[in-house]
Amino acid sequence: MTRRRTPRTSVIRLTTGHAARTLRHPYGHGEPVLALDFGAAFLLVTTAGPVTGQDVEFARQLAREAARFARSLESSFHTLPDTRQEAA
């Protein structure tokens, strides 16, 4: 990813949990929409108009970073102690 040229003006933190899920809405012949549902907050990701090459590149970056995020979570999850065995 490239560096931002302008400073961030705000940061929104959305944490996952039992209510978090993702959905993809194709919307027929219109632009697709990716929905991130966090229970109390709902985020829609779509294009500003007809799909461009920049939109495709953003979607690919999003997919790469989501895959890296999943691998990091999997790695952390597998290194946690199994508390089920301790309770038995």
C-alpha positions, -999 to 999 in steps of 0.1 A, spaced: 0 0 0 12 35 -7 17 61 20 -10 87 27 -1 122 16 -27 138 40 -29 132 77 -58 111 90 -86 132 105 -103 104 124 -100 67 132 -130 45 138 -124 12 157 -148 -16 150 -142 -47 171 -153 -82 161 -173 -105 183 -202 -129 181 -224 -104 161 -197 -95 135 -201 -108 100 -194 -98 64 -218 -99 34 -214 -92 -3 -244 -77 -21 -241 -80 -59 -271 -55 -65 -279 -68 -100 -262 -48 -127 -250 -21 -103 -217 -19 -85 -212 -46 -58 -214 -37 -21 -193 -52 7 -211 -50 41 -193 -53 74 -218 -58 101 -206 -53 137 -240 -55 154 -243 -19 165 -224 -5 135 -228 -13 98 -202 -3 72 -208 -4 35 -179 -4 10 -187 4 -26 -175 25 -55 -184 61 -62 -197 52 -97 -189 29 -125 -161 5 -115 -126 17 -124 -91 1 -123 -85 19 -90 -116 3 -75 -103 -31 -86 -68 -24 -71 -84 -13 -38 -105 -44 -37 -74 -66 -42 -55 -46 -15 -85 -51 8 -85 -89 1 -47 -92 7 -49 -73 40 -79 -93 51 -61 -125 44 -31 -113 63 -53 -103 92 -69 -138 92 -35 -155 92 -24 -133 122 -56 -142 141 -51 -179 133 -15 -178 145 -25 -160 177 -54 -184 183 -33 -215 179 -7 -202 204 -33 -196 231 -35 -222 259 -64 -247 256 -84 -238 287 -109 -267 280 -83 -292 292 -76 -273 324 -113 -273 334 -116 -311 331 
